[in-house]
Amino acid sequence: MDSPQRQEDMTSHPNTTTPPSPTIPMSTIKIATLNINGITARTRVGMLADFIRRHDFDIIFTQEVTSTAVMNVRGYNAHLNIGASIREKAILAKSTLHLTNITTLPSGRAIAADYKGIRLINVYAPSGTARRADREQFYTTELPYLFHDGPTDLLVGGDFNCVLHPSDTTGHFQPSRALSEMNRGLEPHDAWKQNPARPTYTYHSPHGAMRLDRFYITSEIQRKKMGIEIITAAFTDHYAVAIRITVQDTDLQRARVRWKMDPHTEKR
């Protein structure tokens, strides 16, 4: 089961926002990202499916998917990127949601889809110090391809396998110049507001802790952001990150209930 950790993100409170007064019906959609670390054991796969349903994610980005069967979650449609790596990326969406313009990179390092005028991009960058050059090339030459084939409002999430600020790691700080340059060009916002006095991380190892898993959002999505959470997942070595944004209410079929913070997460 999930262990208690969640941090809150709001605009008046750094990780949450007050919704605009809509002129058309609006709903809140919950999008998550989670590196599932190649799980295949039946027990862990069942825990993943239960985790997705229990947290009621509308869309979830997953990384390190080693079996397409893992993505068979009742009530969800799966879109996978099967590339050169045996570890795939997938976007799962509730069957009531219609994703379009599914686009993948040949390397299998990212997959994109459009929803409600938003370009959703799921990223899994090369990991480790030895692959730093590959990671820089990925941010410089591969990932930008997905920005130019869809809407200009971007929500880019996943496992970036690097950090850009010293407060996002307890170990050696070695930032990615290519990712920093890419962000400067697109002007996205890191959806999570890290508190240097009380930092939160999404990955722990014997070498330290890092906030590898995150979302970058452009200004229009920032205005639609309602909150963001970091959620413990007992079946993998990464934490999930879930963001809530408002969208036009045309094909969302869900009860009109006020969102409640799960007592087992940290929210900001």
Residue pairs with C-beta under 8 A, 6 or more apart in sequence:
1 234
1 264
2 51
2 231
2 232
2 233
2 234
2 264
2 265
3 232
3 234
3 264
4 232
4 263
4 264
4 265
4 266
5 200
5 230
5 231
5 232
5 239
5 264
5 265
5 266
6 229
6 230
6 231
6 261
6 262
6 263
6 264
6 265
6 266
6 267
7 15
7 200
7 229
7 230
7 265
7 266
7 267
7 268
8 15
8 16
8 227
8 229
8 261
8 266
8 267
8 268
9 15
9 16
9 191
9 192
9 193
9 225
9 227
9 228
9 229
9 267
9 268
10 16
10 17
10 226
10 227
10 268
11 17
11 18
11 225
12 18
13 268
14 193
14 195
14 268
15 191
15 192
15 193
15 227
15 228
15 267
15 268
16 225
16 226
16 227
16 228
16 267
16 268
17 222
17 223
17 224
17 225
17 226
17 227
19 26
19 224
19 226
19 246
20 223
20 224
20 246
22 246
24 248
24 249
25 248
25 249
25 250
26 246
26 247
26 248
26 249
27 246
27 247
27 248
27 249
27 252
27 254
28 226
28 244
28 245
28 246
28 247
28 259
29 58
29 59
29 244
29 245
29 246
29 247
29 252
30 55
30 56
30 57
30 58
30 59
30 242
30 243
30 244
31 57
31 58
31 59
31 60
31 61
31 120
31 155
31 157
31 215
31 242
31 243
31 244
31 245
32 55
32 57
32 59
32 60
32 61
32 231
32 240
32 241
32 242
32 243
33 60
33 61
33 62
33 63
33 122
33 157
33 158
33 159
33 213
33 214
33 215
33 240
33 241
33 242
34 60
34 61
34 62
34 63
34 213
34 233
34 236
34 238
34 239
34 240
34 241
35 62
35 63
35 64
35 124
35 158
35 159
35 203
35 212
35 213
35 236
35 237
35 238
36 48
36 62
36 63
36 64
36 65
36 70
36 235
36 236
36 238
37 64
37 236
37 237
37 238
38 64
38 65
38 66
38 87
39 45
39 48
39 66
39 70
39 235
39 236
40 66
40 67
40 70
44 235
44 236
45 69
45 70
47 234
47 235
48 70
48 73
48 233
48 235
49 73
49 74
51 233
51 235
51 240
52 60
52 73
52 76
52 92
53 73
53 74
53 75
55 231
55 240
55 242
55 262
57 92
57 242
58 93
58 94
58 97
58 252
58 254
59 91
59 92
59 93
59 94
59 97
59 99
59 115
59 120
60 91
60 92
61 89
61 90
61 91
61 120
61 122
61 157
61 158
62 71
62 89
62 90
62 91
62 92
62 122
63 87
63 89
63 122
63 123
63 124
63 158
63 159
64 87
64 88
64 124
64 159
65 71
65 80
65 87
65 88
65 89
65 90
66 86
66 87
66 88
68 78
68 80
68 88
71 78
71 80
71 90
71 92
72 78
73 92
75 94
75 95
76 92
76 93
76 94
76 95
77 92
77 93
77 94
77 95
77 99
78 90
78 91
78 92
79 90
79 91
79 92
79 93
79 99
79 102
79 111
79 113
80 88
80 89
80 90
80 111
81 88
81 89
81 90
81 104
81 105
81 108
81 109
81 110
81 111
81 122
82 88
82 108
83 104
83 105
83 106
83 107
83 108
83 109
84 106
84 107
84 108
85 107
85 108
85 109
87 108
87 124
88 108
89 108
89 109
89 110
89 111
89 122
89 123
89 124
89 158
90 111
90 122
91 99
91 102
91 111
91 113
91 120
91 122
93 99
93 113
93 115
96 251
96 252
96 253
97 115
97 251
97 252
98 115
98 251
99 113
99 114
99 115
99 120
100 113
100 114
100 115
101 112
101 113
101 114
101 149
101 150
102 111
102 112
102 113
103 111
103 112
103 113
103 146
103 149
103 150
104 110
104 111
104 112
105 111
105 142
105 143
105 145
105 146
107 138
107 142
109 123
109 124
109 125
109 126
109 138
109 142
109 143
110 121
110 122
110 123
110 124
110 142
110 143
110 146
110 158
111 121
111 122
112 119
112 120
112 121
112 122
112 146
112 149
112 150
113 119
113 120
114 120
114 150
114 151
115 247
116 247
116 248
117 151
117 153
118 151
118 153
118 154
118 155
118 221
118 247
119 146
119 147
119 150
119 151
119 152
119 153
119 154
119 155
120 155
120 157
121 143
121 146
121 147
121 154
121 155
121 156
121 157
121 158
122 157
122 158
123 143
123 156
123 157
123 158
123 159
123 160
124 158
124 159
124 161
125 135
125 138
125 139
125 158
125 159
125 160
125 161
125 162
126 134
126 135
126 138
126 161
127 135
127 159
127 161
128 161
129 174
132 174
135 161
135 162
135 176
135 178
136 176
136 177
136 178
137 178
138 178
139 176
139 178
139 179
139 181
139 182
140 178
140 181
140 182
143 182
144 182
147 154
147 186
152 218
153 218
153 220
153 221
154 186
154 188
154 216
154 217
154 218
154 221
155 215
155 216
155 217
155 218
155 221
155 243
155 245
156 188
156 215
156 216
156 217
157 213
157 214
157 215
157 216
157 241
157 243
158 213
159 212
159 213
159 238
160 176
160 179
160 212
160 213
160 214
161 212
162 174
162 175
162 176
162 179
162 212
163 169
163 173
163 175
163 210
163 211
163 212
164 175
164 176
164 179
164 180
164 183
164 190
165 175
165 194
166 173
167 194
167 196
167 199
168 194
168 199
168 201
168 210
168 211
169 201
169 208
169 209
169 210
169 211
170 201
170 208
170 209
170 210
171 207
171 208
171 209
171 210
172 208
183 216
186 216
186 218
187 218
187 219
188 216
188 217
188 218
189 216
189 217
189 218
189 219
189 222
190 214
190 215
190 216
191 214
191 215
191 216
191 217
191 222
191 225
191 228
191 243
192 200
192 211
192 214
192 215
192 228
192 230
192 241
192 268
193 268
194 200
194 211
195 268
199 211
200 211
200 230
200 266
200 268
201 209
201 210
201 211
201 239
202 210
202 211
202 212
202 213
202 214
202 230
202 238
202 239
202 241
203 209
203 210
203 211
203 212
203 213
203 237
203 238
203 239
204 237
205 237
212 238
213 238
213 239
213 240
213 241
214 241
215 228
215 241
215 243
217 225
217 243
217 245
221 245
224 245
224 246
224 247
225 243
225 244
225 245
226 244
226 245
226 246
226 259
227 243
227 244
227 259
227 267
228 241
228 242
228 243
228 244
228 267
228 268
229 241
229 242
229 243
229 261
229 262
229 265
229 266
229 267
229 268
230 239
230 240
230 241
230 265
230 266
230 267
230 268
231 239
231 240
231 241
231 242
231 262
231 264
231 265
231 266
232 239
232 240
232 264
232 265
233 239
233 240
244 259
261 267
